[in-house]
Amino acid sequence: MNHYLIKEIEIPSIEVNGKSYETDEEGYLVNLGDWNMDVAEYIAKTENLNMTEQHWEVIDFLRKYYDEFQIAPAVRVLTKAIGKKLGPEKGNSQYLYELFPYGPGKQACKVAGLPKPTGCI
């Protein structure tokens, strides 16, 4: 009789309200359909963010952008698109970095339950 040792593979995940959500090794949701406001709040806390109306405005924008184009925008595209939609006072890097200090593309997409934007390290 042969015995095989199968190595356990730990799948990264987060637990919110008693439900487990699969993430990649960087904490991005694997299944976009798993996203909800509670999951977003949880991820925001892990990123040391206190979500405000301004944060949610950007998150909502990103989710709509992703629905339309099936891609998370790079920071330059995000900045320009937010400027067109929400006004020039919000469509600039300084404003977005104040909201998402670890990178408006990378950090905001994580909270929004979207994949990491291409070009982000």
N, C-alpha and C positions, 0 to 999 in steps of 0.2 A: 504494500500500500504506500503510495507516494503522498507526501504532505507538501503543500505549497504554501509559502508565506506570501500573502498578498499585502503589499504595502498600502497602508491607508493614505488616501489623498485627501487633504483638508481643503475643502472648497471655501474660499472666503465668503463671508456673508455678514449681514447686519440683522439685528432683531428689533422690530418696532411693533409695539402693542401685541407682543406674543407671536408675531408672524416673522418668519425668516425670509430674507431677501438676498439672493445671490449677487455678489459683487465680483469685480476683477480684483487683482492684487493691489490696485491703487484706490479702490473704494468706489468705482463707478458701477452703477447698476448694470447687470448683464441683460436683464429683460426690461426693455423700455416700458412695457405695460405694467410693471410692478410699481411705477412711480405714483405717489399721491402726496398730499400736503404734509401728512405726518412723516412720511419717509424723507421728504425734503427738509423738514424741520430737524429731524434727527441728523441727517448728513450735514446740515448747516452748523449744528452744535459741534460735530466732530471737526469742523473747519473753523471753529471759534467765531462764528457769525451769529449775530442777533438779527434775525430777519425783520425788516421794516417794509413799509409799503413800497419804498424805492427798490428794495431787493426783489420783491415779488413782481414788480413791474418788469424788471430785466428777465427774471425767470419765465414769466408769461410770454414775453417777447421771444425768448430763445426757443421755447416749446412750439410756438406758432411757426417760427422760422424753420425749425426742424421738420414739422409736419408738412410744410410747403416744399422744402428743398431736399429733404432726407439727408441733411448734413448739418453738423454744428459749425457755425461760422468762425473763421479765424478772427482774432481781436480787431484787426483793421476793418474787416467787413462788418463786424458787430458794431463797432463804434460809429461807422458811417450810417448803417441801417437804423440804429437807435436814434441818431441825430435827425434823420428824416422823419421817423415815426413819433418820437417823444420830444423833439426840440433840441436846438444846439447846446443848451445848457446841460443836457444829459448825454449828448452825443460826443463826448470827449473822453480821452483816456483817463484824465485825472479823476473825473466823476466816477467812472467805472472802477478804477483801482481803489478809490475810497470805499466803495461798496464791497468789492472783492479783491482784497489786498494781495492774494496769492495768484492773481491773474484772472481778469474778467472772463476770458474764454474758458480756461481750464476749470477754475473754481465754480463759476456760475453754471457751467454745463454739468458739473458733478451734482450740484444741488438740484438742478432741473431734471436729473435722471437721464441725461443724454450722454452719448459717447464722448470721449475726450476729442476736442477738435483736432483735425489734422494739422500738423506743424507744431503742436504743443509738445514740449519735452516733459 
